[in-house]
């Protein structure tokens, strides 16, 4: 078997504790983080007012954190909204930090909403 083929399958590293190996095909090249944030708009009385608040939140989050964000559920409810936020990175810790900061920003921001629930999911791809 040619040397390049062997190197493509497995690279062996040596440390002071002994030998360990890293399989190149088992590494996660990309990590996708998805946050689902459910919010309530208590002082809202119309879909137009809801759209105004959600548009402001999504624009500020998009500009500050460079993530994709959209309203994904409860589109016809006046006082409830579900936001979906996604982030792609090569480091799962970075992805988790960014999404946690987004959740904190929305929860502690000066928006006319209150956070009901959130969920962060990291997917290695």
N, C-alpha and C positions, 0 to 999 in steps of 0.2 A: 504494500500500500504506500503510495507516495507520502512524503513528509507533510505536504500542504494539506492533504486530506485528513491526516491525523490531527493536525493543528486546528482544522476547521471543526472537528468533532469535540475536541477537548484540549484545554490548555491547563497544564499543571503548574502550580505555584509552590514554592518552597518557603517555609518559614522556620523560625528557630524551634518551634514545637513539633515540626514534622512536615509532612507533605499533605496538602489538600488541593482539590481540583475544582474548577469552575466549568460547568458545561455551558457553552456559548448559546445553545438553543433553549436553555431554561431561563435565561435572563428576561426580565420584563423591560422592554424598550420604552413603553409608554404607559402612563398611568392616567386614567380618566376619573375625575372626581365629580360626583353629582350630589347636589344639595337640593332638597325639597323643603321649602319654607312656607308654612301656612300662616297667614296674617288676617287680622280682623280690622276693619275700618269702621270704628264705632259711630263716628259723626257723619257718615256718608249717607246720602239719601237718594242717589241716582247712579246709574251706570256711567254717566258722563263725569261725575265727581270721582268715582272709583278709577276710571281711566286716567284722569289727571294725576292722582296720587301715585298710581302704579307706574305711569310713564316717568314721573320725576324720580322714583326709587330706582327703576331699571336704568335710567340714563346715568344717575350718579354712581351706581354700582359698576356699570360697564366702564365708565371713564376712570374710576379710581382703581379698580382691581383687574381690568383687562380680562374679564370673563364673559361668557355668554349667559344671558339671563332673559327669561320670558315668563309671562303668565301662562300657566299650563293647565289649570283646572279651576272650577268654580267661575266660569266666564260669565254666567248669567246672574250670579248672586251679587247683590249690591254691597254687602258688608263683609264678604269673605273673599280672599284671593289666595291662590297657591302659586308660588313662584318656583321655577326650576332654574338652577344655576349649574353651569358646568365649567370645568377647568381641566386642561390637558397639560401634563408635565412629564419629564423623565424621572422625577423624584416624587415618590408617594408622600413623603413628609411635607414637601413644599405644597403639594396639591391640598393636603389636609389643612395646612396653615392658612392658605389663601381662602378656602371655603369657610373655615372657622372665623376668619376676619370678616368675611362678607356677612355671615350670620350675626356676628356681634355688631357690625355697622348698621344693619337693618333693625336689629332689636334695640340698640341704644341711640339710633339716629333721631333727628327732630322731624319725624314724619308723622302724619295723622293716622298712625296705625299702631297696633300692638301685635307682637308675635305670639301665636298660639302654640306652634309646634315646629320642629325642624328635624331633618334627618340628613346625615352625610354618609355617602357610600363611595368607597374607593374601589375602582375596578382595574386590576392589572391587565394590560393587553399585550 
